[in-house]
Amino acid sequence: MAKEAFNARGELLRGTLSKELEQRMVKVLIWSVALYASETWNLRNDDVKRPEAYEMWIWRKMENISWSDHITNEQVLTMVG
């Protein structure tokens, strides 16, 4: 459901907005959908990895980084700030 919300926001993928505004939109529009009712979730260690993986998917998609590019998650996070 959160991926649908991200893909529905085409301006995040086209790069017509400033990077700071794109990041703010992701935090407000996408994470609110992804983490809906998260305070009631019972999390195991494996469940913690899913939101982290989703976050990296979003940042890589916004920066047009392919999965085959050998760029670490730390490098991606420094690119987006």
PyRosetta script that sets phi, psi and omega in degrees:
from pyrosetta import init, pose_from_sequence

init()
pose = pose_from_sequence("MAKEAFNARGELLRGTLSKELEQRMVKVLIWSVALYASETWNLRNDDVKRPEAYEMWIWRKMENISWSDHITNEQVLTMVG")
pose.set_psi(1, -38.9)
pose.set_omega(1, -179.9)
pose.set_phi(2, -70.6)
pose.set_psi(2, -33.5)
pose.set_omega(2, 177.1)
pose.set_phi(3, -65.5)
pose.set_psi(3, -35.7)
pose.set_omega(3, 176.3)
pose.set_phi(4, -64.0)
pose.set_psi(4, -40.5)
pose.set_omega(4, 178.6)
pose.set_phi(5, -64.7)
pose.set_psi(5, -38.2)
pose.set_omega(5, 178.3)
pose.set_phi(6, -67.5)
pose.set_psi(6, -46.9)
pose.set_omega(6, -178.6)
pose.set_phi(7, -67.9)
pose.set_psi(7, -25.3)
pose.set_omega(7, 177.9)
pose.set_phi(8, -70.7)
pose.set_psi(8, -21.8)
pose.set_omega(8, 178.3)
pose.set_phi(9, -92.7)
pose.set_psi(9, 80.1)
pose.set_omega(9, -177.0)
pose.set_phi(10, -63.5)
pose.set_psi(10, -26.0)
pose.set_omega(10, -179.3)
pose.set_phi(11, -65.5)
pose.set_psi(11, -21.3)
pose.set_omega(11, 177.5)
pose.set_phi(12, -73.7)
pose.set_psi(12, -26.4)
pose.set_omega(12, -177.9)
pose.set_phi(13, -94.9)
pose.set_psi(13, -25.7)
pose.set_omega(13, -177.4)
pose.set_phi(14, -78.3)
pose.set_psi(14, -21.3)
pose.set_omega(14, 177.9)
pose.set_phi(15, 77.3)
pose.set_psi(15, 25.4)
pose.set_omega(15, -179.7)
pose.set_phi(16, -84.3)
pose.set_psi(16, -14.8)
pose.set_omega(16, -179.3)
pose.set_phi(17, -101.6)
pose.set_psi(17, 162.9)
pose.set_omega(17, 176.7)
pose.set_phi(18, -68.8)
pose.set_psi(18, 154.8)
pose.set_omega(18, -176.9)
pose.set_phi(19, -63.1)
pose.set_psi(19, -37.6)
pose.set_omega(19, 179.3)
pose.set_phi(20, -64.5)
pose.set_psi(20, -42.1)
pose.set_omega(20, 179.0)
pose.set_phi(21, -67.4)
pose.set_psi(21, -38.9)
pose.set_omega(21, 177.2)
pose.set_phi(22, -61.1)
pose.set_psi(22, -43.1)
pose.set_omega(22, 179.8)
pose.set_phi(23, -64.2)
pose.set_psi(23, -41.0)
pose.set_omega(23, 178.4)
pose.set_phi(24, -64.9)
pose.set_psi(24, -39.4)
pose.set_omega(24, 178.7)
pose.set_phi(25, -65.2)
pose.set_psi(25, -38.9)
pose.set_omega(25, 177.9)
pose.set_phi(26, -63.2)
pose.set_psi(26, -43.6)
pose.set_omega(26, -178.6)
pose.set_phi(27, -65.1)
pose.set_psi(27, -37.4)
pose.set_omega(27, -176.4)
pose.set_phi(28, -84.3)
pose.set_psi(28, -48.3)
pose.set_omega(28, -171.7)
pose.set_phi(29, -87.0)
pose.set_psi(29, -39.3)
pose.set_omega(29, -172.6)
pose.set_phi(30, -89.1)
pose.set_psi(30, -47.2)
pose.set_omega(30, -177.2)
pose.set_phi(31, -67.6)
pose.set_psi(31, -27.0)
pose.set_omega(31, 176.9)
pose.set_phi(32, -65.5)
pose.set_psi(32, -34.0)
pose.set_omega(32, 177.1)
pose.set_phi(33, -76.1)
pose.set_psi(33, -43.5)
pose.set_omega(33, -175.5)
pose.set_phi(34, -66.5)
pose.set_psi(34, -36.2)
pose.set_omega(34, -175.0)
pose.set_phi(35, -104.8)
pose.set_psi(35, 21.9)
pose.set_omega(35, -179.3)
pose.set_phi(36, -58.1)
pose.set_psi(36, 127.0)
pose.set_omega(36, 178.2)
pose.set_phi(37, 60.8)
pose.set_psi(37, 28.9)
pose.set_omega(37, -177.7)
pose.set_phi(38, -68.6)
pose.set_psi(38, -20.4)
pose.set_omega(38, 179.2)
pose.set_phi(39, -68.1)
pose.set_psi(39, -15.0)
pose.set_omega(39, 179.2)
pose.set_phi(40, -99.9)
pose.set_psi(40, -1.9)
pose.set_omega(40, -178.9)
pose.set_phi(41, -72.7)
pose.set_psi(41, 141.5)
pose.set_omega(41, 168.9)
pose.set_phi(42, -96.9)
pose.set_psi(42, 109.9)
pose.set_omega(42, -173.1)
pose.set_phi(43, -99.4)
pose.set_psi(43, 135.2)
pose.set_omega(43, 169.3)
pose.set_phi(44, -104.4)
pose.set_psi(44, 174.4)
pose.set_omega(44, -179.5)
pose.set_phi(45, -60.6)
pose.set_psi(45, -37.3)
pose.set_omega(45, 179.4)
pose.set_phi(46, -68.6)
pose.set_psi(46, -31.7)
pose.set_omega(46, -179.2)
pose.set_phi(47, -71.2)
pose.set_psi(47, -25.2)
pose.set_omega(47, 179.7)
pose.set_phi(48, -70.0)
pose.set_psi(48, -29.6)
pose.set_omega(48, -177.5)
pose.set_phi(49, -70.6)
pose.set_psi(49, -28.0)
pose.set_omega(49, -177.0)
pose.set_phi(50, -63.6)
pose.set_psi(50, -50.3)
pose.set_omega(50, 177.0)
pose.set_phi(51, -63.5)
pose.set_psi(51, -33.4)
pose.set_omega(51, 177.4)
pose.set_phi(52, -65.7)
pose.set_psi(52, -42.1)
pose.set_omega(52, 178.0)
pose.set_phi(53, -65.6)
pose.set_psi(53, -38.9)
pose.set_omega(53, 178.5)
pose.set_phi(54, -65.2)
pose.set_psi(54, -40.2)
pose.set_omega(54, 177.7)
pose.set_phi(55, -60.7)
pose.set_psi(55, -43.5)
pose.set_omega(55, 179.9)
pose.set_phi(56, -67.0)
pose.set_psi(56, -35.2)
pose.set_omega(56, 177.6)
pose.set_phi(57, -61.9)
pose.set_psi(57, -42.8)
pose.set_omega(57, -180.0)
pose.set_phi(58, -62.8)
pose.set_psi(58, -49.8)
pose.set_omega(58, -176.6)
pose.set_phi(59, -65.3)
pose.set_psi(59, -38.8)
pose.set_omega(59, 178.0)
pose.set_phi(60, -66.6)
pose.set_psi(60, -38.1)
pose.set_omega(60, 178.9)
pose.set_phi(61, -66.0)
pose.set_psi(61, -41.4)
pose.set_omega(61, -179.6)
pose.set_phi(62, -68.5)
pose.set_psi(62, -32.6)
pose.set_omega(62, -179.1)
pose.set_phi(63, -91.5)
pose.set_psi(63, 2.9)
pose.set_omega(63, -178.9)
pose.set_phi(64, 56.0)
pose.set_psi(64, 46.5)
pose.set_omega(64, 177.8)
pose.set_phi(65, -101.3)
pose.set_psi(65, 121.9)
pose.set_omega(65, 179.7)
pose.set_phi(66, -76.2)
pose.set_psi(66, 155.6)
pose.set_omega(66, 178.3)
pose.set_phi(67, -68.4)
pose.set_psi(67, -22.5)
pose.set_omega(67, -179.1)
pose.set_phi(68, -83.0)
pose.set_psi(68, -12.7)
pose.set_omega(68, 172.8)
pose.set_phi(69, -72.3)
pose.set_psi(69, 133.1)
pose.set_omega(69, -176.3)
pose.set_phi(70, -87.3)
pose.set_psi(70, 74.3)
pose.set_omega(70, 179.4)
pose.set_phi(71, -119.7)
pose.set_psi(71, 127.0)
pose.set_omega(71, -177.5)
pose.set_phi(72, -75.0)
pose.set_psi(72, 163.6)
pose.set_omega(72, 178.1)
pose.set_phi(73, -63.0)
pose.set_psi(73, -36.2)
pose.set_omega(73, 178.8)
pose.set_phi(74, -63.6)
pose.set_psi(74, -39.0)
pose.set_omega(74, 178.6)
pose.set_phi(75, -66.5)
pose.set_psi(75, -39.0)
pose.set_omega(75, 179.0)
pose.set_phi(76, -64.6)
pose.set_psi(76, -44.0)
pose.set_omega(76, -179.4)
pose.set_phi(77, -64.5)
pose.set_psi(77, -34.5)
pose.set_omega(77, 176.4)
pose.set_phi(78, -72.0)
pose.set_psi(78, -29.6)
pose.set_omega(78, 177.9)
pose.set_phi(79, -67.0)
pose.set_psi(79, -39.4)
pose.set_omega(79, -177.5)
pose.set_phi(80, -88.7)
pose.set_psi(80, -10.3)
pose.set_omega(80, 176.3)
pose.set_phi(81, 91.0)
pose.dump_pdb("model.pdb")
